[in-house]
Amino acid sequence: MGKRRTCPGVVIFAAAFAALTLCGCGRDSRPAPGSGKPRVVATTVPVMALALDVLGDSSAIELVMLVPSGSGCPHDYQITPADMEKLSGARAVLANGAGLESFLLAGPVKKLNLRTVELSEGLKLIPLAAEADAGEPDHGHDHDRDEAFNGHTFASPRNAAAMVGRIAALFAEIDPAGADAYRRNSAEASKQLDALADDFAATVKALPNRKIVTIHNVFDYLARDAGLEVIGVIEQEPGQSPTPGALVKLTKKVRAEKPAAIFWEPQYSPKPAETLGRETGVPVFELDPFASGTPARGEYLRTMRANLEALKKALGGGGK
């Protein structure tokens, strides 16, 4: 991920907001530091959204998000001083895990000795390929290869159904008085997510062509759980165009295997997918892994339901 730039307008706004705060105006509804409420930090948009579903109407826990929406791949995120302030006062950190948030292992954060609850613990993880073959799904990004597994567990409703249970367990421990509500919220969310995962699997099972191409490996868990076959990925590193040689190789494979669709993500440019589509005649569609956006209650489920309808349209499943 490139360096984050600071817009002058943002600096002016920050100064104005600070002035309002000092005079007692412009306050938001979040608990202020030192309010006495235990703080839990959710690392990313999908983790935050699932945590909000479990938290429900409770105001007993201060829930904050660490990585801003639209920051790109969490692997490459750089911790800021404001992040350190959030983390230093936290009772626990809710993380996707499976190597996705490698920044939590960085020196400054590691020294905080934070309690980190990895929501991917207990899930069946997809190992990273030892060597990435250009144009093939390598189940990982081209980082230092210190990650053993594909970290995008959040992009499958089947995984999310299990992840909310771990969130509820943490909240119940921190706020015993609200434990029953957290467990009820978790059970309801898990039920809906499992039902949606069943719908994905039933839809894909009826398809004549289950082969797809994706921008990168974010949908590998969804593909596995739904019964799709990812025959290739366009970008080994999200946001970085493939080399000409890799694109030629992938183009030949797509022409030979004739997948039903090529999918791009709203977090990245559609141009590489559109180029491949023009070269091969394979239609191009959007799928949203919910790696960015608004982490509101019910938003994860809504996004994944929209993905199911997109799959029906793209792969001929007869969507309404």
Secondary structure, DSSP 8 states (H G I E B T S, - for coil): -------HHHHHHHHHHHHHHHTT-S--SS--TTSS--EEEE-SHHHHHHHHHHHTT--SSEEEESS-TT---GGG----HHHHHHHHTEEEEEE--TTTTGGGGSHHHHTT---EEETTTTS---B--SS--TTS--SS-SS-S---B---GGG-HHHHHHHHHHHHHHHHHH-GGGHHHHHHHHHHHHHHHHHHHHHHHHHHHT-S--EEEESSGGGHHHHHHHT-EEEEES-SSTTS---HHHHHHHHHHHHHH--SEEEE-TTS-SHHHHHHHHHH---EEE----SSS---TTHHHHHHHHHHHHHHHHHT----
